[in-house]
Amino acid sequence: MNKSDDLEKFAHDLQKQILEQIKKQYSEVAIDHWQNPRNFKRIENPDVYAKVTGPCGDSMEMFLQMKDDTVSECGFQTDGCGTTIICGSVVTELAKKKSITQALSLVSADRILEILGGLPDPDVHCAQLAAETIRKALADYLSRKTGAKH
C-alpha cells in the first residue's frame, strides 16, 4: 500500500466510525433527511416568505408557492447545522400539497420529533425553529388573505 491508499483507507474508516456514532443518536429517518434533504432550495418569487432566527442564532427561511389555499411548492434555506436541515426537510414535506388548515394542524415541533423518532436534547430547538418558521409563513399568508377581503 502506498501513502495515498493508506490515507483513503483511513478516511473511509473514519467516515464509517462517524456514521456509527450518528446512528446511535439519530433514527434512520433523520439520517435519510440529513443525507437527502427534501426541498432544500430557494424558490424565486414565492407567494409566501418567512425568516426566523432561533435562540441558538441559526436562521431558517421558508419559501411557499400557493394554489387555491394549498401549499403547492415549498422550499427552505438555513445557515444552521445538519439537524436544522433535517427538521426543515421534514416540515416542508409535512406542509407540501396540504391546505393551509391541514398544514397548520400538522406542523409542530412535536410532530417533527415524532417523525424523526426524537432528537438528542441539545437539538430539539431545531424542530422548534423549523415549525415556527413555516407556521409564520402560513400565518402571514392567512393574514394577507383575510386582510385583502376587508
DSSP file (Angstrom, degrees, kcal/mol; ACC not computed):
  #  RESIDUE AA STRUCTURE BP1 BP2  ACC     N-H-->O    O-->H-N    N-H-->O    O-->H-N    TCO  KAPPA ALPHA  PHI   PSI    X-CA   Y-CA   Z-CA
    1    1 A M              0   0    0      0, 0.0     2,-0.1     0, 0.0     0, 0.0   0.000 360.0 360.0 360.0 137.5    0.0    0.0    0.0
    2    2 A N     >  -     0   0    0      1,-0.1     4,-2.3     0, 0.0     5,-0.2  -0.449 360.0 -94.6 -95.7 177.9    1.2    3.5   -0.8
    3    3 A K  H  > S+     0   0    0      1,-0.2     4,-2.5     2,-0.2     5,-0.2   0.850 124.1  55.3 -62.5 -35.1    0.5    6.6    1.2
    4    4 A S  H  > S+     0   0    0      2,-0.2     4,-2.3     1,-0.2    -1,-0.2   0.916 109.3  46.4 -64.2 -43.3   -2.5    7.5   -0.9
    5    5 A D  H  > S+     0   0    0      2,-0.2     4,-2.5     1,-0.2    -2,-0.2   0.895 112.0  51.9 -65.3 -40.7   -4.1    4.2   -0.3
    6    6 A D  H  X S+     0   0    0     -4,-2.3     4,-2.5     2,-0.2    -2,-0.2   0.920 111.2  47.3 -60.5 -44.5   -3.4    4.5    3.4
    7    7 A L  H  X S+     0   0    0     -4,-2.5     4,-2.7     2,-0.2    -2,-0.2   0.906 111.7  50.0 -65.1 -42.3   -5.0    7.9    3.5
    8    8 A E  H  X S+     0   0    0     -4,-2.3     4,-2.4     2,-0.2    -2,-0.2   0.911 112.1  47.7 -63.3 -42.8   -8.0    6.7    1.6
    9    9 A K  H  X S+     0   0    0     -4,-2.5     4,-2.7     2,-0.2     5,-0.2   0.916 112.0  50.0 -64.5 -43.1   -8.5    3.7    3.9
   10   10 A F  H  X S+     0   0    0     -4,-2.5     4,-2.7     2,-0.2    -2,-0.2   0.931 112.0  47.6 -59.9 -46.8   -8.1    6.0    7.0
   11   11 A A  H  X S+     0   0    0     -4,-2.7     4,-2.4     1,-0.2    -2,-0.2   0.904 112.8  48.9 -62.4 -42.1  -10.7    8.4    5.6
   12   12 A H  H  X S+     0   0    0     -4,-2.4     4,-2.1     2,-0.2    -2,-0.2   0.931 113.2  46.4 -63.2 -46.4  -13.1    5.6    4.8
   13   13 A D  H  X S+     0   0    0     -4,-2.7     4,-2.3     2,-0.2    -2,-0.2   0.893 112.8  50.1 -64.1 -40.4  -12.7    4.0    8.3
   14   14 A L  H  X S+     0   0    0     -4,-2.7     4,-2.5     2,-0.2    -1,-0.2   0.921 109.9  50.2 -64.5 -43.9  -13.2    7.4    9.9
   15   15 A Q  H  X S+     0   0    0     -4,-2.4     4,-2.3     1,-0.2    -1,-0.2   0.897 110.5  50.7 -60.3 -41.1  -16.3    8.1    7.9
   16   16 A K  H  X S+     0   0    0     -4,-2.1     4,-2.1     2,-0.2    -1,-0.2   0.908 110.3  49.0 -63.4 -43.4  -17.6    4.7    8.9
   17   17 A Q  H  X S+     0   0    0     -4,-2.3     4,-2.0     2,-0.2    -2,-0.2   0.904 110.7  50.5 -63.4 -41.9  -16.9    5.4   12.6
   18   18 A I  H  X S+     0   0    0     -4,-2.5     4,-2.4     1,-0.2    -2,-0.2   0.924 110.1  49.7 -63.2 -44.7  -18.7    8.8   12.4
   19   19 A L  H  X S+     0   0    0     -4,-2.3     4,-2.3     1,-0.2    -1,-0.2   0.880 108.6  53.1 -62.9 -38.2  -21.7    7.3   10.8
   20   20 A E  H  X S+     0   0    0     -4,-2.1     4,-0.8     2,-0.2    -1,-0.2   0.899 110.0  48.2 -63.3 -40.4  -21.9    4.6   13.5
   21   21 A Q  H >X S+     0   0    0     -4,-2.0     4,-0.7     1,-0.2     3,-0.7   0.911 111.0  50.6 -64.6 -42.7  -21.8    7.3   16.2
   22   22 A I  H >X S+     0   0    0     -4,-2.4     4,-2.5     1,-0.2     3,-1.2   0.895 104.9  57.4 -62.0 -40.5  -24.6    9.3   14.4
   23   23 A K  H 3< S+     0   0    0     -4,-2.3    -1,-0.2     1,-0.3    -2,-0.2   0.741 100.5  58.5 -64.6 -22.5  -26.7    6.1   14.2
   24   24 A K  H << S+     0   0    0     -4,-0.8    -1,-0.3    -3,-0.7    -2,-0.2   0.745 118.0  30.2 -75.9 -23.2  -26.6    5.8   18.0
   25   25 A Q  H << S+     0   0    0     -3,-1.2     2,-0.3    -4,-0.7    -2,-0.2   0.672 118.7  49.3-108.7 -22.7  -28.1    9.3   18.3
   26   26 A Y  S  < S-     0   0    0     -4,-2.5    -1,-0.1    -5,-0.1    93,-0.1  -0.915  76.9-118.1-126.5 146.7  -30.4    9.7   15.3
   27   27 A S     >  -     0   0    0     89,-0.6     4,-2.4    91,-0.4     5,-0.2  -0.242  33.4-106.2 -73.4 166.4  -33.0    7.5   13.7
   28   28 A E  H  > S+     0   0    0      1,-0.2     4,-2.4     2,-0.2     5,-0.2   0.870 122.9  55.2 -59.7 -37.3  -32.8    6.1   10.2
   29   29 A V  H  > S+     0   0    0      2,-0.2     4,-2.3     1,-0.2    -1,-0.2   0.930 108.5  47.4 -62.4 -45.5  -35.4    8.6    9.1
   30   30 A A  H  > S+     0   0    0     86,-0.4     4,-1.9     1,-0.2    -2,-0.2   0.919 112.2  49.4 -62.4 -43.9  -33.3   11.5   10.5
   31   31 A I  H  X S+     0   0    0     -4,-2.4     4,-2.8     1,-0.2     5,-0.2   0.893 109.6  52.3 -64.0 -38.9  -30.2   10.2    8.8
   32   32 A D  H  X S+     0   0    0     -4,-2.4     4,-2.5     1,-0.2    -1,-0.2   0.923 110.6  46.8 -62.8 -44.1  -32.1    9.9    5.5
   33   33 A H  H  < S+     0   0    0     -4,-2.3    -1,-0.2     2,-0.2    -2,-0.2   0.811 113.4  50.9 -67.5 -28.6  -33.3   13.5    5.7
   34   34 A W  H  < S+     0   0    0     -4,-1.9    -2,-0.2    -5,-0.2    -1,-0.2   0.922 117.3  37.3 -72.0 -45.3  -29.7   14.6    6.6
   35   35 A Q  H  < S+     0   0    0     -4,-2.8    -2,-0.2     1,-0.2    -3,-0.2   0.781 133.4  26.2 -78.4 -26.6  -28.2   12.7    3.6
   36   36 A N  S  < S-     0   0    0     -4,-2.5    -1,-0.2    -5,-0.2    -2,-0.2  -0.542  81.3-166.7-135.3  67.0  -31.0   13.5    1.2
   37   37 A P        -     0   0    0      0, 0.0     3,-0.4     0, 0.0     2,-0.3  -0.309  14.2-137.1 -62.5 136.4  -32.7   16.8    2.4
   38   38 A R  S    S+     0   0    0      1,-0.2    54,-0.2    48,-0.1    55,-0.1  -0.726  77.9   2.3 -91.7 141.7  -36.1   17.4    0.7
   39   39 A N  S    S+     0   0    0     -2,-0.3    37,-2.1     1,-0.2     2,-2.0   0.699  75.2 155.3  61.4  23.7  -37.0   20.9   -0.5
   40   40 A F        +     0   0    0     -3,-0.4     2,-0.3    35,-0.2    -1,-0.2  -0.577  41.6 100.7 -82.1  80.5  -33.6   22.4    0.4
   41   41 A K  S    S-     0   0    0     -2,-2.0     2,-0.4    35,-0.5    22,-0.2  -0.988  73.8-112.6-159.6 158.3  -33.9   25.2   -2.1
   42   42 A R        -     0   0    0     -2,-0.3     2,-0.6    33,-0.1    34,-0.1  -0.846  28.6-146.0 -95.6 133.9  -34.8   28.8   -2.6
   43   43 A I        -     0   0    0     -2,-0.4     2,-0.2    32,-0.1    21,-0.1  -0.909  16.8-129.0-103.3 123.8  -38.0   29.4   -4.6
   44   44 A E  S    S+     0   0    0     -2,-0.6    19,-0.0     1,-0.2     0, 0.0  -0.491  85.8   1.6 -71.2 138.2  -37.8   32.5   -6.8
   45   45 A N  S    S-     0   0    0     -2,-0.2    -1,-0.2     1,-0.1    18,-0.0   0.925  86.9-167.9  51.7  55.8  -40.8   34.9   -6.4
   46   46 A P        -     0   0    0      0, 0.0    19,-0.2     0, 0.0    -1,-0.1  -0.336  28.0-133.2 -70.2 155.4  -42.6   32.9   -3.7
   47   47 A D  S    S+     0   0    0     17,-1.6     2,-0.4     1,-0.2    18,-0.2   0.812  95.6  26.5 -72.5 -30.7  -46.2   33.7   -2.7
   48   48 A V  E     +A   64   0A   0     16,-2.2    16,-2.7     2,-0.0     2,-0.4  -0.995  67.8 178.8-136.8 139.1  -45.1   33.5    0.9
   49   49 A Y  E     +A   63   0A   0     -2,-0.4     2,-0.3    14,-0.2    14,-0.2  -0.998   3.2 172.3-139.0 140.8  -41.8   34.1    2.6
   50   50 A A  E     -A   62   0A   0     12,-1.7    12,-2.6    -2,-0.4     2,-0.4  -0.994  10.5-167.6-146.2 147.2  -40.8   33.9    6.3
   51   51 A K  E     +A   61   0A   0     -2,-0.3     2,-0.4    10,-0.2    10,-0.2  -0.998   8.7 179.6-135.7 132.3  -37.5   34.1    8.1
   52   52 A V  E     -A   60   0A   0      8,-2.3     8,-2.5    -2,-0.4     2,-0.5  -0.994  16.2-152.4-132.5 138.2  -37.0   33.2   11.8
   53   53 A T  E     -A   59   0A   0     -2,-0.4     6,-0.3     6,-0.2     5,-0.1  -0.957  21.3-142.8-109.3 125.1  -33.8   33.3   13.9
   54   54 A G    >   -     0   0    0      4,-3.0     3,-1.9    -2,-0.5    72,-0.0  -0.247  29.6 -98.0 -81.3 171.4  -33.8   30.9   16.8
   55   55 A P  T 3  S+     0   0    0      0, 0.0    -1,-0.1     0, 0.0    -2,-0.0   0.713 122.9  60.4 -62.5 -20.8  -32.3   31.4   20.2
   56   56 A C  T 3  S-     0   0    0      2,-0.1     3,-0.1    69,-0.1    -3,-0.0   0.592 119.7-108.8 -82.4 -10.3  -29.2   29.5   19.1
   57   57 A G  S <  S+     0   0    0     -3,-1.9     2,-0.2     1,-0.4    -1,-0.0   0.257  76.7 132.2 100.0 -11.9  -28.5   32.1   16.4
   58   58 A D        -     0   0    0     -5,-0.1    -4,-3.0    20,-0.0    -1,-0.4  -0.494  42.5-152.4 -71.2 142.9  -29.5   29.7   13.5
   59   59 A S  E     -A   53   0A   0     -6,-0.3    20,-1.5    -2,-0.2    21,-0.5  -0.887   9.1-165.8-115.5 150.0  -31.8   31.2   10.9
   60   60 A M  E     -AB  52  78A   0     -8,-2.5    -8,-2.3    -2,-0.3     2,-0.4  -0.998   2.4-161.4-133.6 140.4  -34.3   29.5    8.7
   61   61 A E  E     -AB  51  77A   0     16,-2.9    16,-1.7    -2,-0.4     2,-0.4  -0.951   4.8-159.7-118.7 140.8  -36.1   30.8    5.6
   62   62 A M  E     -AB  50  76A   0    -12,-2.6   -12,-1.7    -2,-0.4     2,-0.5  -0.968   3.6-168.0-121.5 138.3  -39.3   29.3    4.1
   63   63 A F  E     -AB  49  75A   0     12,-2.7    12,-2.3    -2,-0.4     2,-0.4  -0.990  12.5-175.9-125.4 119.8  -40.5   29.9    0.6
   64   64 A L  E     -AB  48  74A   0    -16,-2.7   -16,-2.2    -2,-0.5   -17,-1.6  -0.947  17.7-158.5-123.1 139.3  -44.0   28.8   -0.3
   65   65 A Q  E     - B   0  73A   0      8,-2.9     7,-2.0    -2,-0.4     8,-1.5  -0.949  21.4-157.0-107.3 134.5  -46.0   28.8   -3.5
   66   66 A M  E     + B   0  71A   0     -2,-0.5     2,-0.3     5,-0.2     5,-0.2  -0.870  17.3 178.9-116.4 145.6  -49.7   28.6   -3.0
   67   67 A K  E >  S- B   0  70A   0      3,-2.5     3,-0.8    -2,-0.4    -2,-0.0  -0.917  77.8 -16.5-145.0 118.7  -52.5   27.5   -5.3
   68   68 A D  T 3  S-     0   0    0     -2,-0.3     3,-0.1     1,-0.2    -1,-0.0   0.919 127.4 -53.8  53.3  48.0  -56.2   27.5   -4.1
   69   69 A D  T 3  S+     0   0    0      1,-0.2    31,-2.0    30,-0.1     2,-0.4   0.750 116.6 116.2  59.0  26.8  -55.1   27.9   -0.5
   70   70 A T  E <  S-BC  67  99A   0     -3,-0.8    -3,-2.5    29,-0.2     2,-1.1  -0.962  76.1-114.6-123.2 142.8  -52.9   24.8   -0.8
   71   71 A V  E     +B   66   0A   0     27,-2.9    26,-3.2    -2,-0.4    27,-0.3  -0.647  39.1 173.1 -75.2 102.8  -49.1   24.7   -0.4
   72   72 A S  E     +     0   0A   0     -7,-2.0     2,-0.3    -2,-1.1    -1,-0.2   0.804  65.9   5.2 -84.7 -29.4  -48.2   23.7   -4.0
   73   73 A E  E     -B   65   0A   0     -8,-1.5    -8,-2.9    -3,-0.2     2,-0.3  -0.990  66.1-178.1-151.6 144.6  -44.5   24.1   -3.6
   74   74 A C  E     +B   64   0A   0     -2,-0.3     2,-0.3   -10,-0.2   -10,-0.2  -0.999   3.3 174.1-147.3 150.6  -42.2   24.8   -0.7
   75   75 A G  E     -B   63   0A   0    -12,-2.3   -12,-2.7    -2,-0.3     2,-0.3  -0.951   8.6-161.5-145.5 163.6  -38.5   25.3   -0.1
   76   76 A F  E     -B   62   0A   0    -37,-2.1   -35,-0.5    -2,-0.3     2,-0.3  -0.986   5.5-165.9-147.2 157.5  -36.2   26.3    2.8
   77   77 A Q  E     +B   61   0A   0    -16,-1.7   -16,-2.9    -2,-0.3     2,-0.3  -0.970  12.8 179.1-136.7 151.1  -32.7   27.5    3.4
   78   78 A T  E     -B   60   0A   0     -2,-0.3   -18,-0.2   -18,-0.2   -20,-0.0  -0.995  34.1-152.2-151.2 151.9  -30.8   27.7    6.7
   79   79 A D  S    S+     0   0    0    -20,-1.5   -19,-0.1    -2,-0.3    -1,-0.0   0.183  73.3 105.4-100.9  13.3  -27.5   28.7    8.0
   80   80 A G  S    S-     0   0    0    -21,-0.5    -2,-0.1     1,-0.2   -20,-0.0  -0.061  75.6 -77.1 -88.2-173.0  -27.9   26.1   10.7
   81   81 A C     >  -     0   0    0      1,-0.1     4,-1.7     3,-0.0     3,-0.4  -0.033  53.2 -86.6 -77.1 179.8  -26.5   22.7   11.5
   82   82 A G  H  > S+     0   0    0      1,-0.2     4,-2.3     2,-0.2     5,-0.1   0.836 127.2  55.9 -59.0 -35.7  -27.3   19.4   10.0
   83   83 A T  H  > S+     0   0    0      2,-0.2     4,-2.3     1,-0.2    -1,-0.2   0.856 104.2  53.5 -68.7 -33.4  -30.2   18.8   12.4
   84   84 A T  H  > S+     0   0    0     -3,-0.4     4,-2.3     2,-0.2    -1,-0.2   0.895 109.0  49.5 -65.5 -39.1  -31.7   22.1   11.4
   85   85 A I  H  X S+     0   0    0     -4,-1.7     4,-2.5     2,-0.2    -2,-0.2   0.920 109.1  52.3 -64.0 -43.6  -31.6   20.9    7.8
   86   86 A I  H  X S+     0   0    0     -4,-2.3     4,-2.2     1,-0.2    -2,-0.2   0.932 111.9  45.6 -56.2 -47.9  -33.2   17.6    8.8
   87   87 A C  H  X S+     0   0    0     -4,-2.3     4,-2.6     1,-0.2    -1,-0.2   0.869 111.7  51.1 -68.5 -37.8  -36.1   19.5   10.5
   88   88 A G  H  X S+     0   0    0     -4,-2.3     4,-2.0     2,-0.2    -1,-0.2   0.897 110.0  51.2 -63.7 -40.0  -36.6   21.8    7.6
   89   89 A S  H  X S+     0   0    0     -4,-2.5     4,-1.7     2,-0.2    -2,-0.2   0.928 112.7  44.9 -61.9 -46.7  -36.7   18.9    5.3
   90   90 A V  H  X S+     0   0    0     -4,-2.2     4,-2.1     1,-0.2    -2,-0.2   0.930 112.5  50.2 -64.9 -46.3  -39.4   17.1    7.4
   91   91 A V  H  X S+     0   0    0     -4,-2.6     4,-1.8     1,-0.2    -1,-0.2   0.860 109.9  49.8 -67.2 -34.3  -41.5   20.2    8.0
   92   92 A T  H  X S+     0   0    0     -4,-2.0     4,-2.2     2,-0.2    -1,-0.2   0.875 109.9  51.6 -71.0 -34.4  -41.7   21.1    4.3
   93   93 A E  H  < S+     0   0    0     -4,-1.7    -2,-0.2    -5,-0.2    -1,-0.2   0.883 108.9  52.1 -65.3 -37.4  -42.7   17.5    3.5
   94   94 A L  H  < S+     0   0    0     -4,-2.1    -2,-0.2     1,-0.2    -1,-0.2   0.896 116.5  38.5 -63.3 -40.4  -45.4   17.8    6.1
   95   95 A A  H >< S+     0   0    0     -4,-1.8     3,-1.9    -5,-0.1   -24,-0.4   0.775  88.5 108.5 -84.9 -27.8  -46.8   21.0    4.5
   96   96 A K  T 3< S+     0   0    0     -4,-2.2   -24,-0.2     1,-0.3     3,-0.1  -0.254  92.1   4.2 -60.7 133.0  -46.4   20.3    0.8
   97   97 A K  T 3  S+     0   0    0    -26,-3.2     2,-0.3     1,-0.3    -1,-0.3   0.641 105.4 120.8  68.6  17.7  -49.6   19.6   -1.0
   98   98 A K    <   -     0   0    0     -3,-1.9   -27,-2.9   -27,-0.3    -1,-0.3  -0.808  67.2-111.2-109.2 152.0  -51.7   20.4    2.1
   99   99 A S  B  >  -C   70   0A   0     -2,-0.3     4,-3.2   -29,-0.3     5,-0.2  -0.313  38.0-103.9 -68.8 163.5  -54.4   23.0    2.6
  100  100 A I  H  > S+     0   0    0    -31,-2.0     4,-2.8     1,-0.2     5,-0.2   0.931 123.6  48.7 -55.1 -47.0  -53.5   25.9    4.9
  101  101 A T  H  > S+     0   0    0    -32,-0.2     4,-1.8     2,-0.2    -1,-0.2   0.926 113.5  45.8 -61.4 -46.5  -55.7   24.4    7.6
  102  102 A Q  H  > S+     0   0    0      2,-0.2     4,-1.5     1,-0.2    -2,-0.2   0.936 113.6  49.4 -61.8 -46.2  -54.2   20.9    7.2
  103  103 A A  H  X S+     0   0    0     -4,-3.2     4,-2.5     1,-0.2     3,-0.4   0.926 110.2  50.2 -61.2 -45.7  -50.6   22.3    7.2
  104  104 A L  H  < S+     0   0    0     -4,-2.8    -1,-0.2    -5,-0.2    -2,-0.2   0.856 111.9  48.5 -62.1 -33.9  -51.2   24.4   10.3
  105  105 A S  H  < S+     0   0    0     -4,-1.8    -1,-0.2    -5,-0.2    -2,-0.2   0.759 116.8  42.8 -77.2 -22.5  -52.6   21.4   12.1
  106  106 A L  H  < S+     0   0    0     -4,-1.5     2,-0.9    -3,-0.4    -2,-0.2   0.795  93.5  83.1 -92.2 -31.2  -49.7   19.2   11.1
  107  107 A V     <  +     0   0    0     -4,-2.5     2,-0.3    -5,-0.2    -1,-0.1  -0.652  55.7 124.2 -90.0 107.2  -46.6   21.4   11.5
  108  108 A S     >  -     0   0    0     -2,-0.9     4,-2.3     1,-0.1     5,-0.2  -0.976  68.7-113.5-149.9 158.1  -45.4   21.4   15.1
  109  109 A A  H  > S+     0   0    0     -2,-0.3     4,-2.7     1,-0.2     5,-0.2   0.900 118.2  54.8 -60.1 -39.8  -42.1   20.6   16.8
  110  110 A D  H  > S+     0   0    0      1,-0.2     4,-2.2     2,-0.2    -1,-0.2   0.901 107.9  48.5 -61.6 -41.0  -43.8   17.6   18.5
  111  111 A R  H  > S+     0   0    0      2,-0.2     4,-2.5     1,-0.2    -1,-0.2   0.914 111.2  49.9 -66.6 -42.2  -44.8   16.2   15.1
  112  112 A I  H  X S+     0   0    0     -4,-2.3     4,-2.2     1,-0.2    -2,-0.2   0.936 112.2  48.0 -59.7 -46.9  -41.3   16.7   13.7
  113  113 A L  H  X>S+     0   0    0     -4,-2.7     5,-3.4     1,-0.2     4,-0.5   0.873 110.2  52.5 -62.9 -37.4  -39.8   14.9   16.7
  114  114 A E  H ><5S+     0   0    0     -4,-2.2     3,-1.0     3,-0.2    -1,-0.2   0.937 110.3  47.2 -63.6 -46.5  -42.3   12.1   16.4
  115  115 A I  H 3<5S+     0   0    0     -4,-2.5    -2,-0.2     1,-0.2    -1,-0.2   0.886 115.0  46.8 -61.7 -39.3  -41.5   11.6   12.7
  116  116 A L  H 3<5S-     0   0    0     -4,-2.2   -89,-0.6    -5,-0.2   -86,-0.4   0.485 112.7-117.0 -83.3  -2.8  -37.8   11.6   13.5
  117  117 A G  T <<5S-     0   0    0     -3,-1.0    -3,-0.2    -4,-0.5    -4,-0.1   0.816  71.0 -58.4  69.9  28.7  -38.1    9.3   16.5
  118  118 A G      < -     0   0    0     -5,-3.4   -91,-0.4    -6,-0.2   -88,-0.1  -0.081  57.9-119.1  87.5 169.0  -36.9   12.1   18.7
  119  119 A L        -     0   0    0    -93,-0.1     5,-0.1    -2,-0.0   -93,-0.1  -0.951  37.9 -82.5-138.5 156.8  -33.6   14.1   18.7
  120  120 A P    >>  -     0   0    0      0, 0.0     3,-2.8     0, 0.0     4,-0.6  -0.365  51.3-108.3 -57.1 143.4  -30.8   14.5   21.2
  121  121 A D  G >4 S+     0   0    0      1,-0.3     3,-1.2     2,-0.2     4,-0.4   0.830 117.6  57.3 -46.0 -44.1  -31.9   17.1   23.8
  122  122 A P  G 34 S+     0   0    0      0, 0.0    -1,-0.3     0, 0.0     3,-0.1   0.669 108.9  48.5 -65.6 -12.0  -29.4   19.8   22.5
  123  123 A D  G X> S+     0   0    0     -3,-2.8     3,-1.8     1,-0.1     4,-0.7   0.477  79.6  94.5-104.8  -4.2  -31.1   19.5   19.0
  124  124 A V  H XX S+     0   0    0     -3,-1.2     4,-1.5    -4,-0.6     3,-0.9   0.844  76.7  65.9 -58.4 -34.2  -34.8   19.8   20.0
  125  125 A H  H 3> S+     0   0    0     -4,-0.4     4,-2.3     1,-0.2    -1,-0.3   0.745  90.4  65.9 -61.7 -21.8  -34.7   23.5   19.3
  126  126 A C  H <> S+     0   0    0     -3,-1.8     4,-2.1     2,-0.2    -1,-0.2   0.893 101.2  48.0 -66.2 -39.6  -34.0   22.8   15.6
  127  127 A A  H <X S+     0   0    0     -3,-0.9     4,-2.4    -4,-0.7     5,-0.2   0.884 111.1  51.5 -66.2 -38.9  -37.5   21.2   15.4
  128  128 A Q  H  X S+     0   0    0     -4,-1.5     4,-2.5     2,-0.2    -2,-0.2   0.898 109.4  49.9 -65.0 -40.5  -39.0   24.3   17.1
  129  129 A L  H  X S+     0   0    0     -4,-2.3     4,-2.3     2,-0.2    -2,-0.2   0.926 111.8  47.5 -64.0 -45.7  -37.2   26.6   14.7
  130  130 A A  H  X S+     0   0    0     -4,-2.1     4,-2.1     2,-0.2     5,-0.2   0.929 114.7  45.7 -62.9 -45.8  -38.5   24.7   11.6
  131  131 A A  H  X S+     0   0    0     -4,-2.4     4,-2.3     1,-0.2     5,-0.2   0.921 113.4  49.7 -64.3 -43.8  -42.1   24.6   12.9
  132  132 A E  H  X S+     0   0    0     -4,-2.5     4,-2.1    -5,-0.2    -1,-0.2   0.889 110.1  51.2 -62.8 -39.7  -42.0   28.2   13.9
  133  133 A T  H  X S+     0   0    0     -4,-2.3     4,-2.0     2,-0.2    -1,-0.2   0.937 113.7  41.4 -67.1 -46.7  -40.7   29.3   10.5
  134  134 A I  H  X S+     0   0    0     -4,-2.1     4,-2.5     1,-0.2    -1,-0.2   0.875 113.7  53.3 -71.3 -34.2  -43.3   27.5    8.4
  135  135 A R  H  X S+     0   0    0     -4,-2.3     4,-2.7    -5,-0.2    -1,-0.2   0.886 108.0  51.6 -65.2 -37.2  -46.1   28.5   10.8
  136  136 A K  H  X S+     0   0    0     -4,-2.1     4,-2.5    -5,-0.2    -2,-0.2   0.920 110.2  49.0 -63.3 -43.6  -45.1   32.1   10.4
  137  137 A A  H  X S+     0   0    0     -4,-2.0     4,-2.0     2,-0.2    -2,-0.2   0.933 113.8  45.5 -61.5 -46.3  -45.2   31.8    6.7
  138  138 A L  H  X S+     0   0    0     -4,-2.5     4,-2.3     2,-0.2    -2,-0.2   0.897 113.2  49.8 -65.4 -40.6  -48.6   30.2    6.7
  139  139 A A  H  X S+     0   0    0     -4,-2.7     4,-2.7     2,-0.2    -1,-0.2   0.893 109.3  52.0 -64.9 -40.2  -49.9   32.8    9.2
  140  140 A D  H  X S+     0   0    0     -4,-2.5     4,-2.2     2,-0.2     5,-0.2   0.903 109.1  50.6 -63.1 -40.3  -48.6   35.6    7.1
  141  141 A Y  H  X S+     0   0    0     -4,-2.0     4,-2.3     2,-0.2    -2,-0.2   0.937 112.2  46.9 -61.4 -46.7  -50.4   34.1    4.1
  142  142 A L  H  X S+     0   0    0     -4,-2.3     4,-2.9     1,-0.2     5,-0.3   0.908 111.2  50.4 -62.8 -43.0  -53.7   33.9    6.0
  143  143 A S  H  X S+     0   0    0     -4,-2.7     4,-2.1     1,-0.2    -1,-0.2   0.882 112.2  47.2 -66.9 -36.5  -53.4   37.4    7.4
  144  144 A R  H  X S+     0   0    0     -4,-2.2     4,-1.9    -5,-0.2    -1,-0.2   0.901 113.7  48.9 -66.8 -40.8  -52.8   38.9    3.9
  145  145 A K  H  X S+     0   0    0     -4,-2.3     4,-0.8    -5,-0.2    -2,-0.2   0.938 116.3  40.3 -66.2 -47.6  -55.7   36.9    2.5
  146  146 A T  H  X S+     0   0    0     -4,-2.9     4,-0.6     1,-0.2     3,-0.4   0.856 114.4  54.1 -71.7 -33.4  -58.1   37.9    5.2
  147  147 A G  H >< S+     0   0    0     -4,-2.1     3,-0.6    -5,-0.3    -1,-0.2   0.843 103.6  56.5 -65.8 -33.3  -56.8   41.4    5.2
  148  148 A A  H 3< S+     0   0    0     -4,-1.9    -1,-0.2     1,-0.2    -2,-0.2   0.742 102.1  56.7 -71.3 -22.7  -57.4   41.7    1.5
  149  149 A K  H 3<        0   0    0     -4,-0.8    -1,-0.2    -3,-0.4    -2,-0.2   0.678 360.0 360.0 -82.9 -16.7  -61.1   40.8    1.9
  150  150 A H    <<        0   0    0     -3,-0.6    -1,-0.2    -4,-0.6    -2,-0.2   0.468 360.0 360.0 -90.1 360.0  -61.8   43.6    4.3
